[in-house]
Amino acid sequence: MSPGPPDALAARFRAHLGKAGVVEDGDGVLVGLSGGADSVVLLHLLRFTQGLPALRVVAVHVDHGMRPDSGADARWVEGLCRAWDVPLRTVRLDPPPGTRRRRAAAATRRWRRRAGRWTPAACSRPTTPTIRRRRSSSGP
């Protein structure tokens, strides 16, 4: 069990969800969980913020298989969800043949062009986790 989020963040999150009207008691919420900071914080807020509507939170992780260590990401996400008691669905994709080599070569070229810069290429494309509303009386 994890401690709740800081009070100021939790209050802002509750206020935002209330104002936006995106969730109600009994809604199912799917969280796209990459294992990065944004999606982990979103999952933490949905799971541990007091005073939210009663939600059925389910995490979904896509193991794209495009990096040799993508399986380690999937295992880390699995452990996190187990510790936080959040159901997890993992989808494993098989990348097209040669994708890993092409992707690795492209990353090497980017790193060479950015020599001396500390920002990795993967951080140059920000992603924003979103909440998708699902109304259903059946399971998640």
VMD Tcl script that draws the C-alpha trace (Angstrom):
set ca {
  {0.00 0.00 0.00}
  {1.31 3.41 -0.92}
  {0.75 6.59 1.07}
  {-1.69 9.06 -0.40}
  {-0.50 11.85 -2.68}
  {0.49 15.22 -1.19}
  {-2.58 17.17 -0.04}
  {-2.19 20.09 -2.48}
  {-1.83 17.79 -5.50}
  {-4.71 15.58 -4.39}
  {-6.95 18.63 -3.86}
  {-6.14 20.01 -7.31}
  {-6.76 16.59 -8.87}
  {-10.14 16.21 -7.11}
  {-11.14 19.74 -8.13}
  {-10.15 19.14 -11.75}
  {-12.06 15.87 -12.00}
  {-15.10 17.45 -10.35}
  {-15.05 20.49 -12.62}
  {-14.46 18.45 -15.77}
  {-17.19 15.95 -14.83}
  {-15.28 13.12 -16.47}
  {-15.91 10.45 -13.83}
  {-18.81 9.39 -11.63}
  {-19.34 6.67 -9.04}
  {-19.07 3.24 -10.60}
  {-17.20 4.32 -13.73}
  {-14.39 2.17 -15.06}
  {-11.16 4.01 -15.79}
  {-8.44 2.58 -18.01}
  {-5.00 4.05 -17.41}
  {-2.44 3.63 -20.16}
  {0.58 2.74 -18.01}
  {3.96 3.03 -19.73}
  {5.91 3.00 -16.48}
  {7.01 6.60 -17.00}
  {6.48 9.33 -14.42}
  {3.30 10.80 -15.95}
  {1.32 7.59 -16.17}
  {2.56 6.33 -12.77}
  {1.50 9.59 -11.08}
  {-1.91 9.44 -12.78}
  {-2.41 5.87 -11.59}
  {-1.29 6.84 -8.08}
  {-3.71 9.76 -7.96}
  {-6.63 7.64 -9.16}
  {-5.80 4.81 -6.77}
  {-4.93 6.70 -3.58}
  {-6.62 10.13 -3.62}
  {-9.29 10.27 -0.92}
  {-12.67 11.74 -1.82}
  {-12.85 10.66 -5.47}
  {-15.90 8.88 -6.84}
  {-15.80 5.10 -6.41}
  {-13.96 4.03 -9.57}
  {-12.90 0.71 -11.07}
  {-9.32 1.51 -12.08}
  {-7.59 -0.84 -14.52}
  {-4.10 -0.31 -15.94}
  {-3.15 -1.26 -19.49}
  {0.46 -1.67 -20.54}
  {1.58 -2.16 -24.14}
  {4.88 -4.00 -24.45}
  {5.82 -2.81 -27.92}
  {8.86 -5.08 -28.17}
  {10.81 -2.42 -30.04}
  {13.57 -2.25 -27.43}
  {15.35 -5.34 -26.17}
  {14.54 -4.34 -22.56}
  {10.82 -3.60 -23.12}
  {10.02 -6.82 -21.26}
  {11.72 -5.39 -18.16}
  {9.37 -2.37 -18.36}
  {6.41 -4.74 -18.50}
  {7.64 -6.68 -15.46}
  {8.20 -3.43 -13.50}
  {4.67 -2.23 -14.32}
  {3.31 -5.64 -13.29}
  {5.04 -5.41 -9.91}
  {3.77 -1.87 -9.36}
  {0.18 -2.86 -10.12}
  {0.44 -5.89 -7.86}
  {1.78 -3.72 -5.00}
  {-0.96 -1.12 -5.49}
  {-3.70 -3.73 -6.00}
  {-4.63 -2.45 -9.48}
  {-5.76 -4.94 -12.14}
  {-3.38 -4.92 -15.11}
  {-3.87 -5.92 -18.72}
  {-0.65 -6.28 -20.73}
  {-0.64 -6.42 -24.51}
  {2.52 -7.70 -26.24}
  {3.07 -6.50 -29.79}
  {5.45 -8.13 -32.23}
  {7.32 -5.38 -34.10}
  {7.84 -5.79 -37.84}
  {11.09 -7.60 -38.75}
  {14.13 -5.33 -38.57}
  {12.36 -2.66 -36.52}
  {14.68 -3.03 -33.56}
  {17.78 -2.62 -35.72}
  {16.36 0.39 -37.59}
  {15.21 2.00 -34.34}
  {18.59 1.41 -32.66}
  {20.44 2.87 -35.66}
  {18.18 5.93 -35.69}
  {18.71 6.44 -31.96}
  {22.48 6.22 -32.43}
  {22.33 8.86 -35.17}
  {20.23 11.15 -32.93}
  {22.67 10.72 -30.04}
  {25.62 11.55 -32.29}
  {23.89 14.71 -33.55}
  {23.06 15.72 -29.99}
  {26.50 14.98 -28.58}
  {27.01 16.94 -25.43}
  {23.30 17.46 -24.75}
  {21.83 15.73 -21.74}
  {18.25 15.34 -23.05}
  {17.67 11.86 -24.48}
  {15.84 11.63 -27.78}
  {13.00 9.69 -26.15}
  {12.18 12.73 -24.00}
  {11.77 15.04 -26.98}
  {8.23 13.79 -27.64}
  {6.13 14.57 -24.56}
  {3.19 12.34 -23.90}
  {0.21 13.17 -21.77}
  {-1.75 10.45 -20.04}
  {-5.50 10.83 -20.43}
  {-8.52 9.54 -18.61}
  {-11.01 7.65 -20.75}
  {-14.49 7.23 -19.36}
  {-16.21 3.88 -19.58}
  {-19.73 3.47 -18.29}
  {-20.72 -0.07 -17.78}
  {-22.19 -2.16 -15.02}
  {-20.06 -5.13 -16.06}
  {-16.48 -5.72 -14.92}
  {-13.49 -3.67 -16.04}
}
mol new
graphics top color blue
foreach p $ca { graphics top sphere $p radius 0.5 }
foreach p [lrange $ca 0 end-1] q [lrange $ca 1 end] { graphics top cylinder $p $q radius 0.2 }
display resetview
